[in-house]
């Protein structure tokens, strides 16, 4: 059966059912995806575009919402004609119903990389600016997430002049989900600016780092690490490092973990020499502070473990092992047994001399006062035989 025949038959059914109740119209709307899939020539796509525009003007918000949700699927089959769809998406972004706005913005964030710079500037930016008085946190959160990709596509100067005030407003919003949306965009916004925003690192990311919502702080530490890796060691040391290592003293475990995991971005970029000359001494200086809590010391021990994944046997024993041995002798039992578990993860990477020092120290811990320390010491020695 030829595609043209199938297409014409589907068109007939589509026209018929789109005149029925809103439940039926909503149900039949996914057929637009199939129509687009069947028809790749320009004439058929013009017909499909008419159906999409008509659906975007439907009196039922459920139909319009369904169309907004289907946008990522629809654009996959529009090929070079994708940008013809963007005015309709912009219309949906400015819909009178909040649910439609949310669905449209979520779809925008999925397809934005496929949209031309011209259509971003002509359609999407005006649509977003029209939402300046929006009260829905979900709408504003999705706007925040779209800012980074938009800045990446149109360039920082155009972004700053058109959407800079929107970004500033969302950063100060009272709702944490809205601020989180902007936080997720900061990496791409910074990169789009070249080095323009580096002088504002403390103002922008430093303020987010103090946010009382822990999820925002998690994103900030990952962003700082990725920016450091992108801009290089000199910029990292002068601009980003003073903020980044604050993860050690954060009062939420998941934020400290985000900082620990973000070390991978930096180490992969700056390599083993940076670990030895900068990272280990930096972590050591924090560990030796008088007022540091045992939770922060645990964070440092786990940061040492990340270092251990990238060090060769000799520097591992020469530079990292002395710090881990201190952890084994910490006055807090939790720190001692976590250090045992940390060493176990990287034990195979040590040279023979390092392994001997570890085994001798942990053997002495079989007589530790804490039952958990004795348990993990015994388990370690069994596994290391």
C-alpha positions in Angstrom: 0.0 0.0 0.0 1.5 3.3 -1.0 2.3 6.0 1.6 0.4 8.6 -0.3 -2.8 6.5 -0.2 -2.3 5.8 3.5 -1.7 9.4 4.2 -4.8 10.6 2.4 -6.9 8.0 4.3 -5.5 9.2 7.6 -6.2 12.8 6.7 -9.8 12.0 6.2 -10.1 10.2 9.5 -8.2 12.9 11.3 -10.5 15.6 9.9 -13.5 13.6 11.0 -12.4 12.9 14.5 -11.1 16.4 15.2 -14.7 17.6 15.0 -15.8 15.3 17.9 -15.7 15.8 21.6 -12.5 17.1 23.3 -11.8 13.6 24.7 -11.8 12.2 21.2 -9.8 15.1 19.8 -7.2 14.6 22.6 -7.1 10.9 21.9 -6.7 11.3 18.1 -4.1 14.0 18.3 -1.1 11.6 18.4 -2.0 10.6 14.8 -0.3 13.9 13.9 3.0 12.2 14.8 2.1 9.3 12.4 1.1 11.7 9.7 4.5 13.5 10.0 6.3 10.1 10.0 4.5 9.0 6.8 4.9 12.3 4.9 8.4 13.7 4.4 7.8 15.8 1.3 7.2 19.6 1.7 3.6 19.6 0.4 2.4 17.0 3.0 4.3 18.8 5.7 2.5 22.0 4.9 -0.8 20.1 5.5 0.5 18.7 8.7 1.5 22.1 9.8 -2.0 23.4 9.3 -3.3 20.6 11.5 -0.8 21.5 14.2 -1.7 25.2 14.1 -5.3 24.3 14.3 -4.8 22.1 17.3 -2.9 24.8 19.0 -6.0 27.0 18.7 -8.4 24.4 19.9 -10.9 25.6 22.5 -10.1 22.7 24.8 -6.9 23.2 26.9 -6.6 19.4 27.0 -6.1 19.2 23.3 -3.6 22.1 23.4 -1.8 20.4 26.2 -1.6 17.1 24.4 -0.1 18.9 21.4 2.5 20.6 23.6 3.5 17.2 25.0 3.8 15.7 21.5 6.1 18.4 20.2 9.4 16.5 20.7 8.0 13.6 18.8 6.5 15.7 16.0 9.7 17.6 15.3 11.6 14.4 14.8 9.8 13.9 11.5 9.7 17.4 10.2 13.3 17.5 9.1 14.4 20.8 7.7 10.9 22.1 8.3 11.2 22.0 12.1 11.6 25.8 12.4 8.1 26.2 10.8 6.7 24.7 14.0 8.3 27.1 16.4 5.8 30.0 16.1 3.2 27.4 17.2 5.3 26.3 20.1 5.7 29.9 21.1 1.9 30.3 21.0 1.6 27.4 23.4 4.2 28.8 25.7 1.9 31.8 26.1 -1.2 29.8 26.5 -3.8 30.9 29.0 -3.7 27.6 30.8 -0.8 26.9 33.2 -0.6 23.2 32.3 -0.2 24.0 28.7 2.6 26.5 29.5 4.4 23.9 31.6 4.1 21.2 28.9 5.3 23.6 26.2 8.4 24.7 28.2 9.3 21.1 29.0 9.1 20.3 25.3 11.1 23.4 24.5 13.9 22.2 26.8 13.9 18.8 24.9 14.2 20.2 21.4 15.9 23.6 21.9 19.2 22.5 20.4 17.3 21.8 17.1 15.9 25.3 16.8 17.6 27.9 14.7 19.1 31.1 16.3 16.7 33.2 14.2 13.6 31.4 15.5 14.9 31.5 19.1 15.2 35.3 18.8 12.0 35.9 16.9 9.7 33.5 18.7 11.0 31.9 21.8 12.5 34.9 23.5 9.4 37.1 23.1 7.3 34.2 24.4 9.4 33.9 27.5 9.5 37.6 28.1 5.7 37.7 27.9 5.7 35.4 31.0 7.3 38.1 33.1 4.3 38.2 35.5 3.9 34.4 35.7 3.1 33.1 39.2 3.4 29.3 38.6 6.6 27.9 40.1 6.7 25.1 37.5 6.5 27.6 34.6 9.3 29.7 36.0 11.4 26.7 36.9 11.2 25.4 33.3 12.0 28.9 32.0 15.1 28.9 34.2 16.3 25.6 32.7 15.9 26.9 29.2 18.1 30.0 29.8 21.4 28.1 29.5 20.7 26.4 26.1 19.3 29.7 24.8 22.5 31.6 25.8 24.5 28.8 24.2 22.6 29.2 20.9 22.3 33.0 20.6 25.4 34.2 22.4 25.8 36.0 25.7 25.5 39.5 24.5 22.1 38.9 22.9 21.0 36.7 25.8 22.0 39.3 28.4 20.2 42.1 26.7 17.0 40.1 26.1 16.8 37.7 29.0 19.3 39.1 31.6 16.5 40.7 33.6 14.5 37.4 33.5 17.5 35.5 34.9 18.1 38.1 37.7 14.4 37.9 38.6 14.3 34.1 38.7 17.5 34.0 40.8 15.8 36.0 43.5 12.5 34.1 43.3 11.2 33.0 46.7 10.5 29.5 45.4 13.5 27.1 45.6 12.5 25.1 42.5 12.6 28.3 40.4 16.1 29.1 41.7 17.1 25.5 41.0 16.0 25.9 37.4 18.3 28.9 36.9 21.2 27.1 38.8 21.0 24.3 36.2 21.6 26.8 33.5 24.5 28.7 34.9 27.3 26.5 33.4 26.1 27.1 29.8 25.4 30.8 30.6 29.0 31.2 31.9 30.5 29.4 28.9 28.5 31.5 26.5 30.0 34.7 28.0 33.6 33.6 27.4 35.4 35.2 30.4 32.9 38.1 30.8 31.1 36.5 33.8 34.2 35.3 35.6 34.5 38.6 37.5 30.9 37.9 38.8 31.6 34.3 39.9 31.4 35.2 43.5 28.3 37.3 43.0 26.4 34.7 41.0 27.6 31.3 42.1 28.7 32.5 45.5 25.2 33.7 46.4 23.7 30.4 45.1 26.2 28.5 47.2 24.7 30.1 50.3 21.1 29.1 49.3 19.2 27.3 52.0 17.9 24.7 49.5 20.5 21.9 49.4 19.7 20.8 45.8 20.8 24.2 44.5 24.1 23.9 46.3 24.6 20.4 44.8 24.2 21.9 41.3 26.5 24.9 42.2 29.5 22.6 43.2 29.2 20.6 40.1 29.0 23.8 38.0 32.1 25.2 39.7 34.1 22.1 39.0 33.0 22.0 35.4 33.8 25.6 34.9 37.2 25.1 36.5 38.0 22.2 34.2 36.8 24.3 31.2 38.6 27.6 32.0 41.9 26.0 33.1 44.1 25.8 36.2 45.0 29.5 36.5 41.4 30.7 36.4 40.3 27.9 38.8 42.9 28.8 41.4 42.2 32.5 41.2 38.5 32.6 40.8 36.8 29.3 41.5 38.9 27.4 44.1 37.9 29.8 47.0 34.3 28.8 46.4 34.6 25.2 45.4 36.2 23.7 48.5 33.4 25.0 50.7 31.7 21.8 49.9 33.8 20.2 52.7 32.0 22.2 55.4 28.5 22.1 54.0 26.0 20.8 56.6 24.1 18.5 54.2 25.6 15.1 53.3 24.3 15.0 49.7 26.0 18.4 49.0 29.3 17.2 50.4 28.9 14.1 48.2 28.2 16.3 45.2 31.5 18.2 45.9 33.4 14.9 46.2 32.0 13.6 42.9 32.7 16.9 41.2 36.4 16.4 41.9 36.5 14.0 39.0 36.0 16.9 36.5 39.0 18.7 37.9 41.3 15.7 38.3 40.6 14.5 34.7 41.6 17.9 33.5 44.5 18.8 35.7 46.0 15.3 36.1 48.1 13.6 38.7 50.6 16.4 39.2 47.8 18.7 40.4 46.6 16.1 42.9 50.1 15.8 44.4 51.0 19.5 44.4 47.6 21.1 45.1 44.7 18.9 45.9 46.2 16.6 48.6 47.8 19.6 50.5 44.6 21.5 50.3 42.5 18.6 51.7 45.2 18.0 54.4 45.1 21.6 55.5 41.3 21.3 56.0 41.7 18.0 57.9 44.1 19.6 60.3 41.9 22.5 61.3 41.1 22.4 65.0 37.4 23.1 64.8 36.5 20.8 61.9 33.8 18.3 62.7 34.1 14.6 62.2 31.5 14.8 59.4 33.8 17.2 57.5 36.7 14.9 58.2 34.7 12.0 56.7 34.1 14.2 53.6 37.9 14.8 53.3 38.6 11.0 53.6 36.2 10.3 50.8 37.8 13.1 48.8 41.2 11.4 49.3 39.6 8.2 47.9 38.8 10.0 44.7 42.4 11.2 44.5 43.5 7.5 45.0 41.7 6.5 41.8 44.0 8.6 39.7 47.4 8.1 41.4 50.1 5.6 40.4 51.4 3.3 43.0 54.4 5.3 44.2 52.7 8.7 44.6 49.8 6.9 46.1 52.0 5.5 48.9 54.2 8.6 49.2 51.6 11.3 49.2 48.2 9.9 50.0 48.9 7.1 52.3 50.2 9.3 55.2 46.9 11.1 55.1 44.8 7.9 55.2 46.9 6.6 58.1 45.9 9.6 60.1 42.3 8.8 59.4 42.9 5.3 60.8 44.0 6.9 64.0 41.2 9.5 64.2 39.6 9.9 67.7 36.1 9.3 66.2 35.3 5.7 65.5 33.2 6.5 62.4 36.1 8.2 60.8 38.4 5.2 61.5 36.1 2.6 60.0 35.2 4.8 57.0 38.9 5.2 56.4 39.2 1.4 56.4 36.4 1.1 53.8 38.0 3.9 51.8 41.4 2.2 51.7 39.8 -1.0 50.7 38.4 0.6 47.5 41.9 1.6 46.3 44.0 -1.0 48.1 45.0 -2.8 44.8 46.6 0.4 43.5 49.2 0.6 46.3 52.7 -0.8 46.0 54.0 -3.6 48.2 55.5 -1.1 50.8 52.2 0.8 51.0 50.2 -2.4 51.5 52.5 -3.5 54.3 52.0 -0.2 56.1 48.3 -0.5 55.7 48.1 -4.1 56.9 50.2 -3.5 59.9 48.1 -0.5 61.0 44.8 -2.2 60.5 46.0 -5.4 62.3 46.5 -3.2 65.4 42.9 -2.0 65.0 41.6 -5.5 65.8 41.9 -4.5 69.4 40.1 -1.2 68.9 37.6 -0.1 71.5 34.8 0.3 69.0 33.0 -2.9 67.8 32.4 -1.5 64.3 36.0 -0.6 63.8 37.0 -4.1 64.8 34.5 -5.6 62.4 35.7 -3.6 59.4 39.3 -4.2 60.3 38.8 -7.9 60.4 36.8 -7.8 57.2 39.5 -5.8 55.5 42.3 -8.2 56.5 40.3 -11.2 55.2 39.8 -9.5 51.8 43.5 -8.4 51.5 45.0 -11.8 52.0 
